[in-house]
Amino acid sequence: MALQSMTGFARREGTSGRWRWAWELRSVNGKGLDLRLRFPPGLERMESDVRRLAGERFSRGNMQASLSVSAGESRIETVLNQEALSAVLALRDQLGGIIDPAPLQLDTLLAIRGIIEFRESEDGDEAIAARDSDIVEGLIAALADLRHMRETEGAALSRVLLDHVATIEGLTEVIERDPSRSPQEISTRLAAQVALLMDGSGKLDRDRLHAEAALLATKADLREEIDRLKAHVVAARDLLGKGGPVGRKLDFLAQEFNRESNTICSKSNAAAITAAGIELKVVIDQFREQVQNLE
């Protein structure tokens, strides 16, 4: 599966009979899949379809979907109020001996409120069903466009993240190869520190000092942190290669990367390792910042 960014935009529009419709989709970062929908009055019934179709294609992102629908042409029809007309005719008959019983003209009937009404004709059930089907097809196409945009950006993010992982791997190797980590260098440095302490005070127990120095040397060893960094590098490359919704897993790895780099900096007793550890923290922060954009 391809990696996806959580940001994207898509718009699809079309016509169905006399109706024109348009879908507009926007997606930004989110912890889960959060859909905010806007429909024209009367089309809220489509909400369940939109949520189902979006849920089948995306797992994370704050997404807005808005639908607009308008009639391309107005069709006016007349409606005759038969009851009102009958009442007017009955009244004319009742007043036939008082007023002129001339036949009613059309313009007269039009002037009487409630006799004849003009309204926009409504589509039949078949036409409405066809329109709604076309709108759903348009939504499917818009979701495909959105997914394509998210995957394109996801591919770009993957390249950036792989570069960061390579840098993390390189800095880990720098720390691993640093001469200050060699047993001979550690022994020489500790021996010098013990000699300095012994010169300053003859009351110190030499054997106790050597034991404490050996304990400190064990605690300062970076082998475990280096091995874990290497394992995290392998795991990160595996996730980026596998693709799919791996953003949360990569975010967890970023936290583990940061944990190891913090430990290395705290244990470091050499300027070169401290410098590499600080640079490592910077790259890890950049890695995690980019991971936040992945699904």
N, C-alpha and C positions, 0 to 999 in steps of 0.2 A: 504494500500500500504506500501511496505517496504521502509525504509530510504535508501538513497544511498549516498555514498561518491562520490566525483567527480574525484577520482584518480583510475586508473585501467589499465590493460593491457590484451590483448587477441591476439591469433594467430591461424589461421585456414589455412590448406593447403589441397590440393587434386588434382585429375587428372580428365580430361575430354577428352576422346579419346587420342590423342597423346600430349595433352597440360597438363602442370603442372602449377598450380596457388597457390598463397599464399596471405592471408590477414593479415595485422598487424595493430592493433588498440592500440592507447595510449590516455589516458585521464588524465588531470590535472585540478586544480581549475580554474574557470573562472566566470565572472559575468553573462554571458549568454551562449548559445550554439554556439561555434565557431568551425567550421569544416575546417580543412586543408587537402586537398586530393592530392594524387599522383597516377597517372595512367601510364601504359606503353603507348607508342605512338599508337594511333588508338583506345584506349579504353576510351577516355575522355567522350564518350557518356554515360557512366555509372554514371556520376556525379549526375544527377538528382535523380536516384534511391538511391544512397548512402545517399544523403541529406534527402530524404523523409523517408527512413527506420530509419536513426539515429534520426531524429526529432520526430518520433513516439515513440521512446523508452527513450529519454533523453531530459531534458529541460535545463541543465546547464553543463558547462565543456568545456575547450579547448581541442578539440579532433583532433588527427592526424590519418588518415586512408591511408595506402599505399597498393597498389596491385602490385604484380609481376607475370608475365606470361611468360613461356618459352615453346618452343617446345621440346617434349621428344625425337623425332626422326626426322631426315631430310628426305624428300622425293624429289628426284631430277627427273625432267622431261626434255625432250629435246623439243626444239621448232625450227622448220625448217622455215627459212625465204624464202618463196617460190619465192618472187620477186627477191631476191638476187641470188637464185639458177638459175632462168630463165635467168637472165642477164649473169651469168657465162657461161651457156650452149650456149646462143646466141653468146657470144664472141668466144667460142670454134669453133662454126660453121663458123664464119667469118674468123677465122684464120686457117681453115682446110687445105688450100693449102700452108700454110707457115710453120706450125709446125706439129708435129706428131699428128694425129687425134685419138690417142688411147682413149678408154673410161676412164672417170674420176674414180679414186679409192676413197674409203671412207676416207682414211687417207688424201688424197689431199683435199677433201671437208672440213674435220675438220680443216685443217690448214688455210683455207680461212676465215678471220674474217667476221662475220655477216651472214654466211650461216647457221650454226647450233649453237644454244645457249643452255646452261644448266642453269636451274633455279629451285628454290625450288617450288614445286607444292603448290597451294593454296587450302584450304578447301572450300567446297561448302557452300552455304548459310545455309543449314540445319545443317551441322556440326558446323558452327560458332554460330548459334542460340543455339544449345545444349550446347556448351562450355560456352557462356555468361549466360545461365540459371543456369548452375552448379556454376559459379562464384558468382552469386547473392545469391544462396542458401548458399554458403560458407560464404558470408557476413552476412546473417541472423544468422547463427550459431555463427559467431565471435561476433556479437553484443549481442547475448544471453550470451556468455561467459563473455563479458565485463560487462554486467549488473549484472551477478551473482557475479563477483568479487567486483563490487561497492556496491552491497547490503550486501555482507559479511562484508566489511569494515564499511558500514553504521550501521550494527547491533552492531559492536564493539564500534563505536562512540556513539551510542545511550546509551550504558551502561555507558560510561564515562560521558556523559552529564547528565544523570539521577543522577549519583553520585554527580556532581557539584550542581545540583538543590537541592538535599537533604542537601548538606552542606550550601547552601544559605538559605534554610528554617531553618536549625538549628541555624545559626547565627542570623537570624531575630528573632527567639524565644528568644535567649540569650539577644538581645537588648530589646525586649519587656518585659522580666522578670526582667531586671536590677533594683535593689532597688532605684537607683537614679531617676527613672521615677515616683515613687509613689508621689501622691499629698503631703503627709506629708513630704517626703524628700525634695521636691521642696520648700515647704513653709518654712521649717527650714533653708534651705540654703539661700533663699532670705531674710528671716528675719535677719539672721546673717550679710548678706551683707548690708542691710539697716541700721542696728545698727552700723556697722563699719563706714559707711558714716556719720551718725548723730553724732557720737563721734568725728569725725574729723572736723566737721564744724556745728556750731549751726545755721547757716544762711539757711540751706537747709529746704525746705518745706517737712515735713514728709508725708503729704497726697499725694503730687506730687511724692515723691519717691515710695510710695506704688503703685501708679497708673502705674508708669513706670516699676516697678518690675513685676507687674501683666501682663503688655504688653509683656515684655521680656519672661516671663514664657509661655505665649501663643505661641509666635513665636518659642520657643525652644521645643515645644511639638512635638514628633515624631510619633504620632498616624497615621497621614495621610500617612507618608512614609512607616510605617510598614504595613499598610493595602494594599498599592499598591504593596509592595514586595510580600506579600502573594498572591495577585491576579496574579502577574506575574509568580509566582511559579506554580500555577494551570494552567495557560495558556501554560507554557513551557512543563509541563507534558502531557497536552492534545495534543499539536503538535507532541511531540515525540511519543506518542501512536498512533496518526493517521497516521503518516508516509507520504511518498510521498515527493514532492519537497517543503520542508518547511524551507530550509536554510535561505532565505531572512527574513521570519517572525521571526525565532529564532534570527537572527542577530539584528532585531529591538528590540526584547525583551531584548537582552543583553545590548543594549544602554539604555533602560529604567531601567534595573537593576542598571546600572552604575550611572544613574542620581539620583536614590534614595539613593544609598550608598554615593554619594558625598554630598547630602543634609544632611544626617544623620551625617556625619563627621563634616560638617560645623556648625550644630546646637548643637552638643554634648557639654555637660558641665561636663562630667564624664569620667574618664580615661578608665573605663571598656567598655563604649559604643564606645569611640574613637578607642580602640584596636579592638573591634568586627567589627567596620565599616571599618577599614583598612584591616582586614582579609577578609571581605566581598568583598572589591574591588579586592583583589588578586584572589579570587575564580571566580569572575565575568570575570576578564580578561582571566583566563584559559578557562572558559566557552565560551567566544566569540572567542577565538583562535581556539577552536575545531569546533565551528559552521561554521567557514569559509570553512571547508572541506566538508560541506554537500551540496547536490544538492538543 
